Amino acid sequence: MTNVSICGVEFKNPVIAASGTFGFGAEYNKYFDVSKLGGIATKGLTLLPKEGNDGYRVHEIACGMMNSVGLQNPGVNKFIENELPKMKKFDTVILANLGGGCEEDYISGVIKLNDTEVDIIELNISCPNVKHGGMAFGIKSEVAYEVVSNVKKVCKKPLMVKLSPNAEDIVDMAIKCEKAGADSISLVNTFKGMAIDVKKRKPVFDNVSAGVSGPCIKPIALRMVNEVTKAVSIPVVGMGGIASGIDAIEFIMAGATAVQVGTANFIKPDVCIDIIKEIEVFMTSEGIKSLDEIRGII
C-alpha cells in the first residue's frame, strides 16, 4: 500500500507535485491524468497578483536548474475564483502554497483560503520580509516562530510550513515551527545561488542571486530531511532533486511521510507517474507491504 496520511488528510500515494513547477494542475493534465497524483501544491500564491521578476527566469546548470520567477501568480482571490474550481475536478489532494511580504499578508491570505475547498495550506516562509530589510522569514528561527504562531491562530486548515535550506539552523527552525503550531513541515525549498554570463560580464539574473534546484541538491536535502524528522514529531514532506522512485524511497527511508517532485517535471512532464510506478515496483520486489515498514529506518 502506498497511501499515506498527513494531518488527517488522506493521500492515495506519497507523490506530490511541488509548488512552482506544476502550475495549477490543468497545464499538466494535457499530458497525463493528474488525478493519479497523491497531491498538487499550487503555484506560489500571494495576497495580491504579482507579475514576477524581469529578465531571465530560468537557467540550466549541471544536474539542475536555477530560477528567479518571483512568485508570478494571479493572487489569492483570482485563484479561488478561477483556478480552484478547475483543480477540484481532479481526484487529488490540493495544497495551497501561500507566500507574503509581511505577516499581515500571510494572515489575510490564510483567512481567504480558510473557507475554500483546499485541503492543506503550505506556508512558504522563504519570502522576503519587506518590513524588516528584506531578509526571508525563514532565515531566523525566532522570526519564523512569530509568523507561524500568528498564522496558526487564524488558520482553519492543516498548516504545513515549507522550510528554506538557507535557514541559519534548519533543525532549530523546524522545532520552532512545530512549537508555533505547524501541523506538518515540508523541506527543502531552493538553495540560494548565483550564475554569471562571462560573455556579458554580468550575472545571469537581474536579481543577481536565484534559487538552485534539481538533482545537484539531493544529497544535501536528504541530509536535512533526515535531521529534521529526528527532531520533530509532526509529519515531514521531503523534496530536493527527486527524479525517480528510488530517490523518493531514499527520502521516505530518511523519515519523510511523503515527497514533492519539482524540477524533474520540467524534464519529463509525466515523471510523477513514473515515480509512483517505480515506488510500487520497489515495494513489490522487496516484499514491502506498507511504506510504514521503511519510513525513518535510517
Secondary structure as a PSIPRED ss2 file (coil, helix, strand):
# PSIPRED VFORMAT (PSIPRED V4.0)

   1 M C   1.000  0.000  0.000
   2 T C   1.000  0.000  0.000
   3 N C   1.000  0.000  0.000
   4 V E   0.000  0.000  1.000
   5 S E   0.000  0.000  1.000
   6 I E   0.000  0.000  1.000
   7 C C   1.000  0.000  0.000
   8 G C   1.000  0.000  0.000
   9 V E   0.000  0.000  1.000
  10 E E   0.000  0.000  1.000
  11 F E   0.000  0.000  1.000
  12 K C   1.000  0.000  0.000
  13 N C   1.000  0.000  0.000
  14 P C   1.000  0.000  0.000
  15 V E   0.000  0.000  1.000
  16 I E   0.000  0.000  1.000
  17 A E   0.000  0.000  1.000
  18 A C   1.000  0.000  0.000
  19 S C   1.000  0.000  0.000
  20 G C   1.000  0.000  0.000
  21 T C   1.000  0.000  0.000
  22 F C   1.000  0.000  0.000
  23 G C   1.000  0.000  0.000
  24 F C   1.000  0.000  0.000
  25 G C   1.000  0.000  0.000
  26 A H   0.000  1.000  0.000
  27 E H   0.000  1.000  0.000
  28 Y H   0.000  1.000  0.000
  29 N H   0.000  1.000  0.000
  30 K C   1.000  0.000  0.000
  31 Y C   1.000  0.000  0.000
  32 F C   1.000  0.000  0.000
  33 D C   1.000  0.000  0.000
  34 V H   0.000  1.000  0.000
  35 S H   0.000  1.000  0.000
  36 K H   0.000  1.000  0.000
  37 L C   1.000  0.000  0.000
  38 G C   1.000  0.000  0.000
  39 G E   0.000  0.000  1.000
  40 I E   0.000  0.000  1.000
  41 A E   0.000  0.000  1.000
  42 T C   1.000  0.000  0.000
  43 K C   1.000  0.000  0.000
  44 G C   1.000  0.000  0.000
  45 L E   0.000  0.000  1.000
  46 T C   1.000  0.000  0.000
  47 L C   1.000  0.000  0.000
  48 L C   1.000  0.000  0.000
  49 P C   1.000  0.000  0.000
  50 K E   0.000  0.000  1.000
  51 E C   1.000  0.000  0.000
  52 G C   1.000  0.000  0.000
  53 N C   1.000  0.000  0.000
  54 D C   1.000  0.000  0.000
  55 G C   1.000  0.000  0.000
  56 Y C   1.000  0.000  0.000
  57 R C   1.000  0.000  0.000
  58 V E   0.000  0.000  1.000
  59 H E   0.000  0.000  1.000
  60 E E   0.000  0.000  1.000
  61 I E   0.000  0.000  1.000
  62 A C   1.000  0.000  0.000
  63 C C   1.000  0.000  0.000
  64 G E   0.000  0.000  1.000
  65 M E   0.000  0.000  1.000
  66 M E   0.000  0.000  1.000
  67 N E   0.000  0.000  1.000
  68 S C   1.000  0.000  0.000
  69 V C   1.000  0.000  0.000
  70 G C   1.000  0.000  0.000
  71 L C   1.000  0.000  0.000
  72 Q C   1.000  0.000  0.000
  73 N E   0.000  0.000  1.000
  74 P C   1.000  0.000  0.000
  75 G C   1.000  0.000  0.000
  76 V H   0.000  1.000  0.000
  77 N H   0.000  1.000  0.000
  78 K H   0.000  1.000  0.000
  79 F H   0.000  1.000  0.000
  80 I H   0.000  1.000  0.000
  81 E H   0.000  1.000  0.000
  82 N H   0.000  1.000  0.000
  83 E H   0.000  1.000  0.000
  84 L H   0.000  1.000  0.000
  85 P H   0.000  1.000  0.000
  86 K H   0.000  1.000  0.000
  87 M H   0.000  1.000  0.000
  88 K C   1.000  0.000  0.000
  89 K C   1.000  0.000  0.000
  90 F C   1.000  0.000  0.000
  91 D C   1.000  0.000  0.000
  92 T C   1.000  0.000  0.000
  93 V E   0.000  0.000  1.000
  94 I E   0.000  0.000  1.000
  95 L E   0.000  0.000  1.000
  96 A E   0.000  0.000  1.000
  97 N E   0.000  0.000  1.000
  98 L E   0.000  0.000  1.000
  99 G C   1.000  0.000  0.000
 100 G C   1.000  0.000  0.000
 101 G C   1.000  0.000  0.000
 102 C C   1.000  0.000  0.000
 103 E H   0.000  1.000  0.000
 104 E H   0.000  1.000  0.000
 105 D H   0.000  1.000  0.000
 106 Y H   0.000  1.000  0.000
 107 I H   0.000  1.000  0.000
 108 S H   0.000  1.000  0.000
 109 G H   0.000  1.000  0.000
 110 V H   0.000  1.000  0.000
 111 I H   0.000  1.000  0.000
 112 K H   0.000  1.000  0.000
 113 L H   0.000  1.000  0.000
 114 N H   0.000  1.000  0.000
 115 D C   1.000  0.000  0.000
 116 T C   1.000  0.000  0.000
 117 E C   1.000  0.000  0.000
 118 V C   1.000  0.000  0.000
 119 D C   1.000  0.000  0.000
 120 I E   0.000  0.000  1.000
 121 I E   0.000  0.000  1.000
 122 E E   0.000  0.000  1.000
 123 L E   0.000  0.000  1.000
 124 N E   0.000  0.000  1.000
 125 I C   1.000  0.000  0.000
 126 S C   1.000  0.000  0.000
 127 C C   1.000  0.000  0.000
 128 P E   0.000  0.000  1.000
 129 N C   1.000  0.000  0.000
 130 V H   0.000  1.000  0.000
 131 K H   0.000  1.000  0.000
 132 H H   0.000  1.000  0.000
 133 G C   1.000  0.000  0.000
 134 G C   1.000  0.000  0.000
 135 M C   1.000  0.000  0.000
 136 A E   0.000  0.000  1.000
 137 F C   1.000  0.000  0.000
 138 G C   1.000  0.000  0.000
 139 I C   1.000  0.000  0.000
 140 K C   1.000  0.000  0.000
 141 S H   0.000  1.000  0.000
 142 E H   0.000  1.000  0.000
 143 V H   0.000  1.000  0.000
 144 A H   0.000  1.000  0.000
 145 Y H   0.000  1.000  0.000
 146 E H   0.000  1.000  0.000
 147 V H   0.000  1.000  0.000
 148 V H   0.000  1.000  0.000
 149 S H   0.000  1.000  0.000
 150 N H   0.000  1.000  0.000
 151 V H   0.000  1.000  0.000
 152 K H   0.000  1.000  0.000
 153 K H   0.000  1.000  0.000
 154 V H   0.000  1.000  0.000
 155 C C   1.000  0.000  0.000
 156 K C   1.000  0.000  0.000
 157 K C   1.000  0.000  0.000
 158 P C   1.000  0.000  0.000
 159 L E   0.000  0.000  1.000
 160 M E   0.000  0.000  1.000
 161 V E   0.000  0.000  1.000
 162 K E   0.000  0.000  1.000
 163 L C   1.000  0.000  0.000
 164 S C   1.000  0.000  0.000
 165 P C   1.000  0.000  0.000
 166 N C   1.000  0.000  0.000
 167 A C   1.000  0.000  0.000
 168 E C   1.000  0.000  0.000
 169 D C   1.000  0.000  0.000
 170 I H   0.000  1.000  0.000
 171 V H   0.000  1.000  0.000
 172 D H   0.000  1.000  0.000
 173 M H   0.000  1.000  0.000
 174 A H   0.000  1.000  0.000
 175 I H   0.000  1.000  0.000
 176 K H   0.000  1.000  0.000
 177 C H   0.000  1.000  0.000
 178 E H   0.000  1.000  0.000
 179 K H   0.000  1.000  0.000
 180 A C   1.000  0.000  0.000
 181 G C   1.000  0.000  0.000
 182 A C   1.000  0.000  0.000
 183 D C   1.000  0.000  0.000
 184 S E   0.000  0.000  1.000
 185 I E   0.000  0.000  1.000
 186 S E   0.000  0.000  1.000
 187 L E   0.000  0.000  1.000
 188 V C   1.000  0.000  0.000
 189 N C   1.000  0.000  0.000
 190 T C   1.000  0.000  0.000
 191 F E   0.000  0.000  1.000
 192 K E   0.000  0.000  1.000
 193 G E   0.000  0.000  1.000
 194 M E   0.000  0.000  1.000
 195 A C   1.000  0.000  0.000
 196 I E   0.000  0.000  1.000
 197 D E   0.000  0.000  1.000
 198 V C   1.000  0.000  0.000
 199 K C   1.000  0.000  0.000
 200 K C   1.000  0.000  0.000
 201 R C   1.000  0.000  0.000
 202 K E   0.000  0.000  1.000
 203 P E   0.000  0.000  1.000
 204 V C   1.000  0.000  0.000
 205 F C   1.000  0.000  0.000
 206 D C   1.000  0.000  0.000
 207 N C   1.000  0.000  0.000
 208 V C   1.000  0.000  0.000
 209 S E   0.000  0.000  1.000
 210 A E   0.000  0.000  1.000
 211 G E   0.000  0.000  1.000
 212 V E   0.000  0.000  1.000
 213 S E   0.000  0.000  1.000
 214 G C   1.000  0.000  0.000
 215 P H   0.000  1.000  0.000
 216 C H   0.000  1.000  0.000
 217 I H   0.000  1.000  0.000
 218 K H   0.000  1.000  0.000
 219 P H   0.000  1.000  0.000
 220 I H   0.000  1.000  0.000
 221 A H   0.000  1.000  0.000
 222 L H   0.000  1.000  0.000
 223 R H   0.000  1.000  0.000
 224 M H   0.000  1.000  0.000
 225 V H   0.000  1.000  0.000
 226 N H   0.000  1.000  0.000
 227 E H   0.000  1.000  0.000
 228 V H   0.000  1.000  0.000
 229 T H   0.000  1.000  0.000
 230 K H   0.000  1.000  0.000
 231 A H   0.000  1.000  0.000
 232 V C   1.000  0.000  0.000
 233 S C   1.000  0.000  0.000
 234 I C   1.000  0.000  0.000
 235 P C   1.000  0.000  0.000
 236 V E   0.000  0.000  1.000
 237 V E   0.000  0.000  1.000
 238 G E   0.000  0.000  1.000
 239 M E   0.000  0.000  1.000
 240 G C   1.000  0.000  0.000
 241 G C   1.000  0.000  0.000
 242 I C   1.000  0.000  0.000
 243 A C   1.000  0.000  0.000
 244 S C   1.000  0.000  0.000
 245 G H   0.000  1.000  0.000
 246 I H   0.000  1.000  0.000
 247 D H   0.000  1.000  0.000
 248 A H   0.000  1.000  0.000
 249 I H   0.000  1.000  0.000
 250 E H   0.000  1.000  0.000
 251 F H   0.000  1.000  0.000
 252 I H   0.000  1.000  0.000
 253 M H   0.000  1.000  0.000
 254 A C   1.000  0.000  0.000
 255 G C   1.000  0.000  0.000
 256 A C   1.000  0.000  0.000
 257 T C   1.000  0.000  0.000
 258 A E   0.000  0.000  1.000
 259 V E   0.000  0.000  1.000
 260 Q E   0.000  0.000  1.000
 261 V E   0.000  0.000  1.000
 262 G C   1.000  0.000  0.000
 263 T C   1.000  0.000  0.000
 264 A H   0.000  1.000  0.000
 265 N H   0.000  1.000  0.000
 266 F H   0.000  1.000  0.000
 267 I H   0.000  1.000  0.000
 268 K C   1.000  0.000  0.000
 269 P C   1.000  0.000  0.000
 270 D C   1.000  0.000  0.000
 271 V H   0.000  1.000  0.000
 272 C H   0.000  1.000  0.000
 273 I H   0.000  1.000  0.000
 274 D H   0.000  1.000  0.000
 275 I H   0.000  1.000  0.000
 276 I H   0.000  1.000  0.000
 277 K H   0.000  1.000  0.000
 278 E H   0.000  1.000  0.000
 279 I H   0.000  1.000  0.000
 280 E H   0.000  1.000  0.000
 281 V H   0.000  1.000  0.000
 282 F H   0.000  1.000  0.000
 283 M H   0.000  1.000  0.000
 284 T H   0.000  1.000  0.000
 285 S H   0.000  1.000  0.000
 286 E H   0.000  1.000  0.000
 287 G C   1.000  0.000  0.000
 288 I C   1.000  0.000  0.000
 289 K C   1.000  0.000  0.000
 290 S C   1.000  0.000  0.000
 291 L H   0.000  1.000  0.000
 292 D H   0.000  1.000  0.000
 293 E H   0.000  1.000  0.000
 294 I C   1.000  0.000  0.000
 295 R C   1.000  0.000  0.000
 296 G C   1.000  0.000  0.000
 297 I C   1.000  0.000  0.000
 298 I C   1.000  0.000  0.000
